[in-house]
Amino acid sequence: MSNQLDLFHVQRAYSLAQGPLSNDQLYQSVAEAAGLASDALNQRCEIGRAKAKRSPLKRKIRWYQQTLKAMGVLRKVEGRRGVWELAEPTDKGLHQAPGRVCLLAYSTRLGVAIWGDNNAVFSHLDEPIHLCVTSPPYPLRIQRRYGNVAEHEWVDFITQSLEPIVKQLAPGGSVVLNVSNDIFEVKKPSRSLYIERMVLALHDRLGLSLMDRWPWVNLSKPPGPTHWACVNRQQLCVGWEPVFWFTNDPLKVRSDNRRVLEPHTDRHRRLLEQGGDTRVTHYGDGAHRLRGNGFDTPTDGRIPKNVMIKGHRCSDSLRARAAAKRLGLPAHPAMFPTALAEFAIRFLTREGDLVVDLFSGVNKTGMAAERHGRRWIASEIILQYIKTQAELFSQFEGFWLNPALAVDSPDRTGS
């Protein structure tokens, strides 16, 4: 019967427990997960030279337990004999992958999601990356559940995180970063300059060129910064966040705005129908001229402005929150709309290119890549978030779920 058992059943037992397990509890949980008969654990046979009677099933479970320990996935609970727990819980009770552990969590025909530290995941990647789209943890004073980096450490943190990505970036590949504009100097209403330091560091340390800044205008953001805008009244409420676009080679950049053309406005269509703008005039001392034939050539669409006006609420965010609630997991508290990732992917990559996200959260980047025919790799260090991701990807072609994450949903383990 023991050949029905594998490493994933042991990992899943700790995953389901979301806390410490004694060996007796582990044995019972693994037997149930593997569909073994209730008396299988107590069946004994002679083992070793001493021919002592032992349970081969329990021995195999303990062997897998020690394998997970050696990988750094499990740790022993101090002061409790034979009691182990999964990974390292954060201060807020979430479980993050310890050390340089990397475990395949789920996959589709086009991509893979890995539970683990992003540096460990991408340091050994031997394939050209065409685009990285990510929203790293902000240097907030009040930390999110998943943890944050202090402002004075943030520039080092982001350059070290991106270094393995940049090393594998294809010529003309891009990095798109959504960061916070709402970081202030300590006890002052003046804004931090960490963004400016980040831009210079990515250029000076990693050789990235700044292609553009895309203001993400989100007028549905809650009022804030609370202290400086709503209490002291010294600031205005923040209504946008910066999105930065970098490349390793501006002369070979893979962008093409024809992939993101937007429909013409009603006014533009009317101009086309009447033969264009027939005015003959000039503005700005001749810098801008109308020669009587403006807007008279039909085109496939209008080139987008480099300002993104999008609310933070989107259908994928609602699905993610519903999935987390259904699984009894905490919802990710900071989700950007899928439309941001979709725009970057369409604009900066071609079908079949590789897109990555090193702080994937609920993996909006992977979702956008799936929908637009791009390959993708996503890493996420928090176990609870990667479980929620898997729920959202179950409808995509070739979906496979690590059995250790298949919480009460055996029908989602693959097709």
PLY file of the C-alpha trace (Angstrom):
ply
format ascii 1.0
element vertex 415
property float x
property float y
property float z
element edge 414
property int vertex1
property int vertex2
end_header
0.00 0.00 0.00
2.91 2.34 0.64
3.52 2.71 -3.09
0.28 4.76 -3.22
2.00 7.37 -1.06
4.39 10.11 -2.16
6.10 13.26 -0.94
3.17 15.48 -1.91
0.83 13.72 0.54
3.15 14.56 3.42
3.56 18.18 2.31
-0.21 18.45 1.85
-0.84 17.23 5.40
1.15 20.14 6.81
-0.40 22.51 4.29
-3.93 21.56 5.34
-3.07 21.79 9.03
-1.76 25.36 8.65
0.11 24.74 11.90
2.19 22.17 13.81
1.51 18.43 13.52
2.62 15.63 15.80
3.79 12.46 14.07
0.60 10.63 15.07
-1.49 13.43 13.55
0.72 13.36 10.45
0.27 9.61 9.99
-3.52 9.89 10.15
-3.70 12.91 7.83
-1.44 11.30 5.22
-3.38 8.02 5.29
-6.64 9.91 4.67
-5.09 12.03 1.87
-3.65 8.94 0.15
-6.92 7.01 0.48
-5.35 4.23 2.55
-7.37 1.87 4.72
-7.64 2.85 8.38
-5.67 -0.21 9.57
-2.84 0.26 7.06
-0.80 2.35 9.50
-0.72 -0.49 12.01
0.39 -3.23 9.65
3.91 -4.34 10.60
6.63 -6.44 9.11
10.22 -7.38 9.95
12.64 -4.64 8.96
16.43 -4.52 9.01
19.01 -6.96 10.32
17.42 -7.03 13.75
14.16 -8.04 12.07
12.26 -5.73 14.39
8.62 -5.36 13.48
7.85 -1.88 12.26
5.18 -0.18 10.17
6.65 0.34 6.66
4.02 2.98 5.98
5.00 5.08 8.99
8.67 4.68 8.10
7.99 5.97 4.57
6.03 8.94 5.92
8.90 9.82 8.25
11.37 9.47 5.37
9.37 11.98 3.32
9.14 14.20 6.41
12.92 14.24 6.73
13.26 14.91 2.99
11.08 18.00 3.37
13.12 19.01 6.40
16.36 18.74 4.38
14.77 20.92 1.68
13.94 23.52 4.31
10.19 23.13 3.82
9.62 21.88 7.40
11.00 22.97 10.72
10.88 21.34 14.15
8.75 23.09 16.77
11.02 23.98 19.67
10.34 22.13 22.91
7.87 19.66 21.38
9.16 16.20 20.59
8.09 14.83 17.20
6.18 18.01 16.26
6.90 19.79 12.97
5.37 22.66 11.01
5.42 24.00 7.45
7.79 26.75 6.36
8.27 29.99 8.21
5.16 31.89 9.30
5.35 35.67 8.93
4.51 37.98 11.81
0.96 38.08 10.46
0.50 34.30 10.39
1.13 33.70 6.68
3.49 30.91 5.63
6.40 31.84 3.42
8.83 29.54 1.67
12.01 29.25 3.74
15.51 29.81 2.46
15.98 29.00 -1.21
13.21 26.40 -1.42
11.40 26.28 -4.79
8.41 23.99 -5.33
6.25 23.82 -8.44
2.77 24.80 -7.27
0.72 24.58 -10.48
1.12 24.88 -14.22
-0.81 25.37 -17.46
0.07 24.76 -21.09
1.71 28.20 -21.19
3.12 28.77 -17.74
4.25 27.68 -14.29
3.82 29.12 -10.81
6.48 28.40 -8.21
6.25 28.71 -4.44
9.59 30.13 -3.36
11.91 33.09 -3.04
12.15 34.95 -6.35
15.96 35.05 -6.35
16.08 31.28 -5.92
13.51 30.80 -8.68
15.08 33.04 -11.32
18.78 32.64 -10.53
18.86 29.29 -12.32
16.58 30.16 -15.24
18.34 29.45 -18.54
15.92 31.02 -20.99
15.53 34.54 -22.42
12.94 36.70 -20.63
11.11 39.19 -22.84
9.14 41.06 -20.18
8.91 41.34 -16.41
5.70 42.90 -15.06
5.50 43.16 -11.30
4.33 45.19 -8.33
6.86 44.71 -5.52
6.02 45.22 -1.83
5.87 48.94 -1.10
8.09 50.49 1.62
5.08 51.22 3.83
5.37 52.39 7.42
2.51 50.10 8.47
3.32 46.68 7.07
1.00 44.50 5.03
0.40 40.92 6.10
2.94 39.65 3.57
5.68 41.91 4.96
7.42 44.97 3.58
10.94 46.31 3.22
11.92 49.47 5.06
12.35 52.57 2.91
16.10 52.86 3.53
16.57 49.25 2.35
14.16 49.34 -0.57
16.50 50.36 -3.41
18.96 47.58 -2.53
16.03 45.17 -2.22
14.57 45.90 -5.67
17.92 45.91 -7.49
18.92 42.58 -5.91
15.50 41.12 -6.73
15.67 42.20 -10.37
19.30 41.27 -10.98
18.59 37.62 -12.00
15.77 38.82 -14.28
17.93 41.44 -15.99
20.71 38.91 -16.59
18.26 36.77 -18.59
16.49 39.67 -20.32
16.46 39.25 -24.10
17.91 42.16 -26.12
15.23 44.84 -26.11
13.32 43.12 -23.31
11.45 45.24 -20.78
10.82 45.58 -17.06
7.57 47.22 -15.93
7.29 48.19 -12.25
4.22 49.46 -10.39
5.42 51.23 -7.23
3.86 53.52 -4.65
3.80 57.30 -4.85
2.41 57.50 -1.32
5.62 57.21 0.74
6.58 60.12 2.98
9.60 61.24 4.96
9.43 60.35 8.64
7.02 62.66 10.48
6.93 65.09 7.55
4.35 65.81 4.83
7.15 65.76 2.22
7.35 62.80 -0.12
10.16 60.29 -0.08
12.66 60.36 -2.95
13.01 56.56 -2.96
11.50 56.42 -6.47
14.14 58.75 -7.87
16.86 56.71 -6.14
15.34 53.53 -7.59
15.41 54.86 -11.16
19.06 55.89 -10.85
20.02 52.59 -9.20
18.36 50.47 -11.89
20.27 52.45 -14.51
23.62 52.61 -12.73
23.68 49.12 -11.21
21.72 47.02 -13.70
22.18 48.99 -16.92
18.46 49.55 -17.52
17.29 52.56 -19.53
14.13 54.42 -18.55
11.71 54.33 -21.48
8.69 55.98 -19.87
6.64 56.73 -16.78
2.99 55.72 -17.00
0.85 57.46 -14.38
-1.84 54.99 -13.28
-4.71 57.33 -12.48
-7.08 55.66 -10.05
-9.70 58.13 -8.88
-11.45 55.41 -6.88
-8.53 55.16 -4.44
-9.61 55.69 -0.82
-8.80 59.15 0.61
-5.19 59.41 1.71
-2.53 59.90 2.89
-4.82 59.88 5.92
-2.59 61.82 8.31
-1.32 64.51 5.94
-4.43 64.94 3.77
-7.37 64.11 6.05
-6.07 65.10 9.50
-3.41 67.82 9.09
-4.85 69.00 5.74
-1.39 69.73 4.36
-1.59 67.41 1.33
-4.03 66.50 -1.42
-5.50 62.99 -1.67
-3.41 60.71 -3.84
-5.16 59.65 -7.06
-2.38 57.96 -9.02
0.56 55.56 -8.81
3.64 55.47 -11.05
4.32 52.61 -13.43
7.88 52.61 -14.79
8.98 51.03 -18.07
12.66 50.10 -18.46
14.60 48.23 -21.14
18.12 46.86 -21.47
18.46 48.13 -25.07
16.39 51.11 -26.27
17.47 50.57 -29.89
16.17 46.98 -29.92
13.12 47.43 -27.72
10.29 45.05 -28.68
7.45 47.54 -28.17
4.95 48.19 -30.98
2.08 50.60 -30.35
0.10 49.05 -33.24
-0.63 46.16 -30.87
-2.45 48.48 -28.45
-4.31 50.84 -30.77
-7.59 52.16 -29.40
-10.84 52.92 -31.26
-11.07 56.37 -32.81
-13.21 58.93 -31.00
-16.57 59.90 -32.46
-15.11 63.29 -33.39
-12.23 61.68 -35.27
-14.63 59.42 -37.18
-16.72 62.42 -38.16
-13.59 64.22 -39.42
-12.70 61.20 -41.54
-16.21 61.07 -42.98
-16.06 64.74 -44.01
-12.60 64.45 -45.54
-10.50 65.59 -42.58
-9.76 68.95 -40.96
-9.69 71.58 -43.71
-8.40 74.45 -41.56
-5.18 76.22 -42.59
-3.51 77.87 -39.60
-0.60 77.58 -37.18
0.03 77.76 -33.44
3.05 78.43 -31.24
4.96 80.65 -33.69
4.65 77.99 -36.37
5.63 75.01 -34.25
2.28 73.36 -34.97
0.60 73.81 -38.34
-2.71 72.73 -39.88
-2.34 72.51 -43.65
-5.93 71.80 -44.63
-5.58 68.02 -44.82
-5.34 66.93 -41.17
-6.99 63.67 -40.04
-7.99 62.73 -43.57
-6.16 59.35 -43.73
-8.03 56.31 -42.33
-5.98 54.36 -39.76
-6.53 51.21 -37.72
-6.95 53.18 -34.49
-5.48 55.87 -32.31
-2.19 55.60 -30.44
-2.84 55.45 -26.68
-1.65 58.20 -24.36
0.90 57.22 -21.74
-1.61 57.79 -18.94
-3.64 54.85 -17.67
-7.01 55.72 -16.19
-8.22 52.55 -14.50
-9.86 51.75 -11.17
-8.23 49.19 -8.91
-11.37 47.05 -8.86
-11.63 44.42 -11.61
-13.43 41.11 -12.16
-10.26 39.08 -11.53
-9.78 40.79 -8.16
-13.35 39.92 -7.21
-12.77 36.31 -8.28
-9.57 36.18 -6.24
-11.29 37.42 -3.10
-14.16 34.97 -3.60
-11.71 32.09 -4.11
-9.75 33.00 -0.96
-12.97 33.12 1.05
-14.11 29.77 -0.37
-10.78 28.17 0.60
-10.71 29.80 4.03
-7.57 31.78 3.14
-6.68 35.46 3.61
-7.24 37.56 0.50
-4.27 39.42 -0.93
-4.62 43.05 0.24
-2.96 44.78 -2.74
-4.11 43.78 -6.22
-3.56 45.91 -9.30
-6.10 45.52 -12.14
-5.37 42.87 -14.75
-5.73 45.57 -17.42
-2.36 47.05 -16.40
-0.55 43.78 -17.04
-2.55 43.16 -20.23
-1.53 46.53 -21.68
2.16 45.98 -20.92
2.09 42.45 -22.34
0.35 43.42 -25.57
2.52 46.51 -26.08
5.91 45.04 -25.19
5.78 41.37 -26.27
4.82 39.12 -29.15
2.85 35.92 -29.01
4.98 33.12 -27.57
7.34 35.46 -25.68
8.18 34.75 -22.03
6.68 37.03 -19.36
7.62 36.78 -15.67
6.43 38.17 -12.35
8.64 37.79 -9.29
6.09 39.13 -6.76
3.02 37.56 -8.29
0.42 37.95 -5.50
-2.71 36.57 -7.17
-0.81 36.37 -10.48
-2.58 38.94 -12.63
0.50 38.90 -14.91
0.11 35.16 -15.53
-3.61 35.58 -16.21
-2.97 38.31 -18.78
-0.21 36.25 -20.40
-2.51 33.21 -20.68
-5.24 35.23 -22.34
-2.87 36.73 -24.89
-0.84 33.66 -25.85
2.37 34.45 -23.96
4.37 31.99 -21.90
4.82 32.91 -18.24
6.64 32.11 -15.01
5.45 33.48 -11.68
6.99 33.20 -8.23
5.26 33.85 -4.92
6.75 33.32 -1.47
3.49 33.23 0.51
1.81 29.81 0.52
-1.74 31.08 1.09
-1.56 33.39 -1.93
-0.27 30.71 -4.29
-3.16 28.44 -3.25
-5.62 31.18 -4.23
-3.80 31.64 -7.55
-4.27 27.97 -8.38
-8.04 28.30 -7.96
-8.10 31.10 -10.54
-6.08 29.17 -13.14
-8.03 25.91 -13.03
-9.97 26.74 -16.22
-6.89 27.23 -18.39
-5.72 24.55 -20.81
-3.36 21.93 -19.39
-3.91 22.95 -15.77
-2.01 20.79 -13.27
-2.01 21.29 -9.52
0.58 20.02 -7.09
-1.40 17.48 -5.02
-0.03 19.08 -1.85
-2.10 22.19 -2.65
-5.30 20.41 -3.73
-7.38 21.39 -0.73
-10.68 19.51 -0.86
-10.81 19.78 -4.64
-9.53 16.53 -6.19
-11.15 17.41 -9.52
-8.69 20.33 -9.91
-5.54 18.23 -9.88
-5.06 18.20 -13.61
-6.39 17.45 -17.05
0 1
1 2
2 3
3 4
4 5
5 6
6 7
7 8
8 9
9 10
10 11
11 12
12 13
13 14
14 15
15 16
16 17
17 18
18 19
19 20
20 21
21 22
22 23
23 24
24 25
25 26
26 27
27 28
28 29
29 30
30 31
31 32
32 33
33 34
34 35
35 36
36 37
37 38
38 39
39 40
40 41
41 42
42 43
43 44
44 45
45 46
46 47
47 48
48 49
49 50
50 51
51 52
52 53
53 54
54 55
55 56
56 57
57 58
58 59
59 60
60 61
61 62
62 63
63 64
64 65
65 66
66 67
67 68
68 69
69 70
70 71
71 72
72 73
73 74
74 75
75 76
76 77
77 78
78 79
79 80
80 81
81 82
82 83
83 84
84 85
85 86
86 87
87 88
88 89
89 90
90 91
91 92
92 93
93 94
94 95
95 96
96 97
97 98
98 99
99 100
100 101
101 102
102 103
103 104
104 105
105 106
106 107
107 108
108 109
109 110
110 111
111 112
112 113
113 114
114 115
115 116
116 117
117 118
118 119
119 120
120 121
121 122
122 123
123 124
124 125
125 126
126 127
127 128
128 129
129 130
130 131
131 132
132 133
133 134
134 135
135 136
136 137
137 138
138 139
139 140
140 141
141 142
142 143
143 144
144 145
145 146
146 147
147 148
148 149
149 150
150 151
151 152
152 153
153 154
154 155
155 156
156 157
157 158
158 159
159 160
160 161
161 162
162 163
163 164
164 165
165 166
166 167
167 168
168 169
169 170
170 171
171 172
172 173
173 174
174 175
175 176
176 177
177 178
178 179
179 180
180 181
181 182
182 183
183 184
184 185
185 186
186 187
187 188
188 189
189 190
190 191
191 192
192 193
193 194
194 195
195 196
196 197
197 198
198 199
199 200
200 201
201 202
202 203
203 204
204 205
205 206
206 207
207 208
208 209
209 210
210 211
211 212
212 213
213 214
214 215
215 216
216 217
217 218
218 219
219 220
220 221
221 222
222 223
223 224
224 225
225 226
226 227
227 228
228 229
229 230
230 231
231 232
232 233
233 234
234 235
235 236
236 237
237 238
238 239
239 240
240 241
241 242
242 243
243 244
244 245
245 246
246 247
247 248
248 249
249 250
250 251
251 252
252 253
253 254
254 255
255 256
256 257
257 258
258 259
259 260
260 261
261 262
262 263
263 264
264 265
265 266
266 267
267 268
268 269
269 270
270 271
271 272
272 273
273 274
274 275
275 276
276 277
277 278
278 279
279 280
280 281
281 282
282 283
283 284
284 285
285 286
286 287
287 288
288 289
289 290
290 291
291 292
292 293
293 294
294 295
295 296
296 297
297 298
298 299
299 300
300 301
301 302
302 303
303 304
304 305
305 306
306 307
307 308
308 309
309 310
310 311
311 312
312 313
313 314
314 315
315 316
316 317
317 318
318 319
319 320
320 321
321 322
322 323
323 324
324 325
325 326
326 327
327 328
328 329
329 330
330 331
331 332
332 333
333 334
334 335
335 336
336 337
337 338
338 339
339 340
340 341
341 342
342 343
343 344
344 345
345 346
346 347
347 348
348 349
349 350
350 351
351 352
352 353
353 354
354 355
355 356
356 357
357 358
358 359
359 360
360 361
361 362
362 363
363 364
364 365
365 366
366 367
367 368
368 369
369 370
370 371
371 372
372 373
373 374
374 375
375 376
376 377
377 378
378 379
379 380
380 381
381 382
382 383
383 384
384 385
385 386
386 387
387 388
388 389
389 390
390 391
391 392
392 393
393 394
394 395
395 396
396 397
397 398
398 399
399 400
400 401
401 402
402 403
403 404
404 405
405 406
406 407
407 408
408 409
409 410
410 411
411 412
412 413
413 414
